[in-house]
Amino acid sequence: MGNSKDLLALNQQFFDLDLRGAEKQLARGEAWGAARNYARLPHYRFYSALLLWRRGEDPRGYIEQGLRVLEDHAPSLMDEVPEMGPSNFHLEVGAVFAFLIGRPYFHDLRPEDIGYPDGRLTVHLLQALNERLDRPAMEAELEAFERNKRHALAAKTYGNYFDILDAAAEDRPVDDLIRQAGRFYDMRAKNAFYSGGPKLEGGGPGNGDLIDYRLGAVLKCIGYRGDLVHAWRWGEA
């Protein structure tokens, strides 16, 4: 586990650097470059939020800042630069964080908006959290995703999220499923799929510094009150 204070400071430096670049590019009318920079900025804030969450401190300020950057710039830049769509701005990630803090989201996502399968599964998860799940579509997406052996841990992780929600809805025990979810997250530290993905996902050596924020959203949704580190503790569902 790293020094979270140092990581927060480093993350702030990256945020400030990309923000200056984005503002300059926007002022010069360089929409493509500005869009690429603005697409990265929310993740710096979300990453800082996860660092705080992991050490038990309120992450809502950073989440709110990340969402404001996203909502202030993504809609206009997606219009101006059609190549930069919902996938490039990782709008499904922002939607999970919006759910966590109970904030209305600016974009009504559909799975087909997202160009990568785990992102589409996140949209299905968001629909489940909001009681709008198209189960056959989700199951077909998950089945296709798990055919790739490299996706094995991620497929089990997503399947576990839906299992927790189903068990809670049917008033069945969820403790074993939740413990398994925690183990799945810990396994990301040595998993190639997660280690090769965005830092927010907890792959590689940063695993112990961060949180499974999707699991946090699931646990918030079911009103979990246990001591798992991934539990959301800053407001009701």
Disulfide bonds with the S-S distance in Angstrom:
none
